[in-house]
């Protein structure tokens, strides 16, 4: 029995098409597409980062002023956005995992991940 396309039921000959189970026309791969892949970027809600020069500056500003820090990352287990919120005791809590850390620990972690830059942190007087 020869492998057939799941969509149009034509016989498949190409190893890639056989592995996928669909021919190039049915899967939309004509081999000479001029369209670039569509990339969808998450839109900002504008609440935490309005008026900031860059996301790194906005995160540093939010951390310095005790506001929630949106990382722009997702927790791989829960697929929810990683947002650190103040817990009222001077620490921050990750809403997706419940992990608690001090502002200094959060700053160090965000800097190590490249989410804030040392130059974007406000200096204390």
N, C-alpha and C positions, 0 to 999 in steps of 0.2 A: 504494500500500500504506500503510495507516494504522499509526502506531506503537502497539505493544502492550506491556503490562506484562510484565517478565521473569518474574514470579512466577505471576500468575494468567491472563495472556494476554488481559486485557480491553483494549479500545481506550482509549488515553490521549488526553485533550483539553487538559489544563492544560500550559502551556509548561514549568513547573518539573518536572512529572511526566515529560514527554517528554525533557527534558534528563537527568534522573536515570535514566529507563528503568523507573520503577516508580510505581504509583499511591499515593495517600496512605495507604490502608488497609494495603497490603502493606509499605510502609516504616515503618508505625507512627505516621504523622502524621495524626491525625484532625482537627487544627486546634483542638481544645478540651481538650488534655491538661492535667490538673492536677498531674501529676508533675513535679518539678523534675529537671534533669539530674543524673546521678550523678557525683560528683567523687571520685576515688580519690587519697588522699594517701599518699605513701610512709611506711611505718612505720619508726621508728628501731630500729636494732639495739641501742641502749642502751649500747654499749661506750664510745664516745668522749664522749657528751654526757649521761651519767647525772648527775642532781643539779644541772644548770645551770638558771638562771632562764629563759633564752631561747636559741634557736639562735645568735644573734649573740654572746651571752656565752660559750656553750660553744665556739664557734670561736675566740674571743679567748683563752679559757683554754687550749685545746689548743695554740694557736700559742705562747703564753707558756711552756708547760711542755714543749714539744718533742714533743708527740704528733701523730699524723696529724690533718689538718684536713679534715673532710668539708664540701664546699661546698653540697651539695644540688642541684648543677647537673649537666647531662649534656653530654659532649663531642658536638657535632653530627655529627662525622665517624664516631666509633666507637659513639656512643650508650651509652657507659659513664659511670658517675658520676665526676665530677672530685674526686679525693682527693689532697691533697698529703701526702706522707710524708717524714719526715726521712731524709736520705741518709747519715748518719753523719759527714759533714764539716761540719756546721753549716748546711747548706742544705736546701731542700725540693724534692722531685721530684713532678711531676704523674704519677700512675700511668697515666692514659689517653693522654697525649701524650709523656711523657718530658721535658717542659720543666722546667728547673732554675732556681730563684730563691733569693735570700737571704730570711731571715725578714722583713727590712725591706721588701723588694720585695713579698713575699706579703701583708704587713700593709697596705701601701699599696693594692695591687690589691683586696683584700677590702673595705677601707674605701670605695674608689671605687665598687665594685659594690653597696654597701649591705649586705654580708654580715656585717660587724662594724661597731661604732660606736666612735668615739674614747673615749667614756665607758665602754665595756665592757672596754677594755684595762687590764690591771693596771699600776699605777704602780710604777716601780723606786725602791727606797729607797737 
